[in-house]
Amino acid sequence: MPSNAPIGVFDSGLGGLSVLQAVRALLPHESLLYVADSHFAPYGERPDAFIEQRSLAIGRWLREHGAKALVVACNTATAHGVAALRADAPWPVVGVEPGIKPAAASSTRGVIGVLATAATLRSTRFAELLARHTAQGQRFLCQPGRGLVEHIEAGDVDSPEVMALLEQFIDPMLSQGADTLVLGCTHYPFLIPAIRRRFGTALTLIDTGAAIARQLQRRLETDDLSAPRLLNASGSLQLFATANATALQTMADRLLPNAPRVQTVEIADFGPRGPASLDLPPNLPIISV
């Protein structure tokens, strides 16, 4: 694969734009293909097998369109699809996961809230990540952020309904002594202004976008896939959506200078459909609200 080939980035919808921003800031010379799989958003309410198969379908589509590497800019897709993506082809695949490690390092009280999708919280990958740090004495309060992704996908990041959900999810964490909040979904950084407006500086917010960009940079360098840095030259950007292109366009225009026009695409669907079982592991420290 030539080093000037683009990098594929995908999410269930708009949330991955928070990661795309970080990648463009660190690697402005790299070209990017971004896919918002909005037709099936949110992934957090889908069965695990569906999420894996959808991740494979999009990964293969991006490879067919020339991508040299892949960023899975979705915590849920990483939790249930990144292993299959890495087994599917020999190319660099960088996933995202809730920032449990930096949260454990930054918390002074050792009580940390985790706001993520139900699918992320029920995954084996998340359970293993959590176990590595609860053994060190930290306490994690895990809360499914049901309803938040749907609001963000609709461009709503600060309505009374969103503020009510944030209060419903975060107030119990504060009452139990949390001083740090992990934003365990790439959609949730868009809620940082609303969280700050309601809760001030009571919580340290952990977002992993910059860390993901640095990990991508390392992988490209290790695999000798970094694009040449040409003076005053920037990489290209293409945006694709499987549905609701207008929502992606609106958010891209807000976040990305000179955002290109969003193209609507159909990516072959396979795998089970239907609502996910929202059952979570019985030993997960869930706050019930």
Secondary structure, 3 states (H helix, E strand, C coil): CCCCCCEEEEECCCCCHHHHHHHHHHCCCCCEEEEECHHHCCHHHCCHHHHHHHHHHHHHHHHHCCCCEEEECCHHHHHHHHHHHHHHCCCCEECCCCCHHHHHHHCCCCEEEEEECHHHHCCHHHHHHHHHHHCCCCEEEEEECCCHHHHHHCCCCCCHHHHHHHHHHHHHHHHCCCCEEEEECCCHHHHHHHHHHHHCCCCEEECCHHHHHHHHHHHHHHCCCCCCCCCCCCCCEEEEECCCHHHHHHHHHHHCCCCCCEEECCCCCCCCCCCCCCCCCCCCCECCC
